């Protein structure tokens, strides 16, 4: 055995050291990403799923998938928040499919906002807001969830959905007017 071989046996190779450093760096970057965007991802799911537990589980899965996919993230194609929300959107679709196949209910039933109303006043949407959101179409609810639950900007939503910025702004504006009209009508009816 040569002197070089003897030294190499006791030390990790440069490649192994580099791989550990890259994994450690990726974990730290995902941890930073988590700290910065966890509430946006959770808020997005909070607008779209029926329970707090589902929102928490889907948020966790989003960051797990992000960690596994970090090597494929390309900052020249999208910023990190948009990339995360894209992962979240795909997980939401998977969640609806899984729910639909396990319960044999039509997917439209999963878009209902009634299931977001909970006994716990700190969790979910108010009954009035849930009813107002129920009056919106699927695309309108999706954009509302991205904007107010996911805290994405208009340009980020446009990039994520493939819609033009003007279209995103118009849909959001119309949707908010519909929600406001519904909430005002509910208040007048009670008052």
C-alpha positions in Angstrom: 0.0 0.0 0.0 1.4 3.4 -0.9 1.6 6.4 1.4 -1.2 8.1 -0.6 -3.5 5.1 -0.2 -2.9 5.0 3.6 -3.8 8.7 3.9 -6.9 8.4 1.7 -8.3 5.5 3.7 -8.7 7.7 6.8 -10.2 10.7 5.1 -13.3 11.3 3.1 -12.8 11.9 -0.6 -13.1 15.4 -2.0 -16.2 14.3 -3.9 -17.9 13.0 -0.8 -17.0 16.1 1.2 -18.3 18.3 -1.7 -21.6 16.3 -1.7 -22.1 16.7 2.0 -21.4 20.5 1.7 -24.0 20.7 -1.2 -26.6 18.8 0.8 -26.0 21.0 3.9 -26.2 24.1 1.7 -29.5 22.9 0.1 -31.0 22.1 3.5 -30.0 25.6 4.8 -31.5 27.2 1.7 -34.7 25.3 2.1 -34.8 26.2 5.8 -34.4 29.9 4.8 -37.1 29.5 2.2 -39.3 27.8 4.8 -38.9 30.7 7.2 -39.6 33.2 4.6 -42.6 31.5 2.9 -44.3 29.0 5.2 -47.2 31.3 6.1 -47.9 32.1 2.4 -48.0 28.4 1.5 -50.1 27.6 4.6 -52.4 30.5 3.8 -52.9 29.3 0.2 -54.0 25.9 1.5 -56.1 27.5 4.2 -58.2 29.1 1.4 -58.5 25.9 -0.5 -58.9 22.9 1.8 -61.4 22.0 4.4 -59.4 21.5 7.6 -56.5 22.9 9.4 -54.8 19.5 9.5 -55.0 19.2 5.7 -53.5 22.7 5.3 -50.7 21.8 7.7 -50.0 18.4 6.0 -50.0 19.9 2.5 -47.7 22.7 3.7 -45.3 20.2 5.1 -45.4 18.1 1.9 -44.7 21.2 -0.2 -41.5 21.9 1.6 -40.5 18.2 1.6 -41.0 18.1 -2.2 -39.1 21.4 -2.5 -36.1 19.8 -0.6 -36.1 16.8 -2.9 -36.4 19.0 -6.0 -34.0 21.8 -5.0 -31.4 20.6 -7.5 -33.8 21.2 -10.3 -34.9 24.7 -9.2 -33.9 27.2 -11.9 -34.0 30.9 -10.6 -33.9 32.1 -14.2 -37.3 30.6 -14.8 -39.2 31.7 -11.6 -38.5 33.1 -8.2 -38.4 30.7 -5.3 -41.9 31.8 -4.0 -43.5 31.2 -7.4 -41.8 27.8 -7.6 -43.0 26.9 -4.1 -46.6 27.9 -5.0 -46.4 25.8 -8.2 -45.4 22.8 -6.0 -48.3 23.7 -3.7 -50.7 23.9 -6.6 -49.7 20.5 -7.8 -50.1 19.0 -4.4 -53.5 20.5 -4.1 -54.6 18.9 -7.3 -53.2 15.6 -6.0 -55.1 16.1 -2.8 -58.4 16.7 -4.6 -57.8 13.6 -6.8 -57.0 11.4 -3.8 -60.1 12.7 -1.9 -62.2 12.1 -4.9 -61.1 8.6 -5.5 -61.3 7.6 -1.9 -64.8 9.0 -1.3 -66.2 8.7 -4.8 -67.5 12.3 -4.7 -67.4 14.7 -7.7 -64.5 17.1 -7.5 -66.8 20.1 -7.5 -67.8 19.2 -4.0 -64.2 19.7 -2.8 -64.3 23.3 -4.0 -67.1 24.1 -1.7 -66.2 26.7 0.9 -68.7 25.4 3.5 -66.2 22.8 4.6 -63.8 25.6 5.6 -66.2 26.9 8.3 -65.1 25.4 11.6 -66.2 25.6 15.2 -62.8 27.1 16.2 -63.1 30.9 15.5 -59.3 31.1 15.1 -59.3 28.6 12.2 -60.9 28.7 8.8 -63.1 31.3 7.2 -66.1 33.1 8.6 -69.4 31.6 7.4 -70.2 34.8 5.5 -66.9 34.8 3.7 -67.1 31.1 2.9 -70.6 31.6 1.4 -69.3 34.6 -0.7 -66.4 32.5 -2.0 -68.7 29.7 -2.8 -70.4 32.1 -5.3 -67.2 32.5 -7.3 -66.0 30.2 -10.1 -63.0 27.8 -9.6 -60.5 30.1 -11.4 -61.7 33.1 -9.3 -61.3 31.2 -6.0 -57.9 30.0 -7.2 -56.7 33.5 -7.8 -58.1 34.8 -4.5 -56.3 32.0 -2.7 -53.0 32.8 -4.4 -53.3 36.5 -3.8 -54.6 36.5 -0.2 -53.8 33.1 1.1 -50.5 32.7 -0.7 -49.7 36.4 -0.6 -48.4 36.3 -4.2 -48.3 39.5 -6.2 -50.2 40.0 -9.5 -47.1 39.4 -11.6 -46.3 36.2 -9.6 -49.8 34.9 -10.1 -49.7 35.7 -13.8 -46.4 33.8 -14.1 -47.7 30.8 -12.1 -51.1 30.6 -13.9 -50.0 31.6 -17.4 -52.6 34.4 -17.5 -51.6 37.9 -18.5 -51.1 40.4 -15.6 -54.1 42.5 -16.9 -56.3 39.4 -16.8 -55.2 38.5 -13.3 -55.9 42.0 -12.1 -59.3 42.1 -13.8 -60.3 38.7 -12.4 -59.2 39.7 -8.9 -61.0 43.0 -9.1 -64.2 41.5 -10.3 -64.0 38.7 -7.7 -63.5 41.2 -4.8 -66.5 43.2 -6.0 -68.6 40.1 -6.1 -67.4 39.1 -2.6 -68.0 42.6 -1.2 -71.5 42.7 -2.8 -72.4 39.3 -1.3 -71.1 40.4 2.2 -72.9 43.7 2.0 -76.1 41.9 1.0 -75.8 39.5 3.9 -75.3 42.3 6.4 -78.3 44.2 5.1 -80.5 41.1 5.2 -79.5 40.6 8.9 -79.6 44.2 9.9 
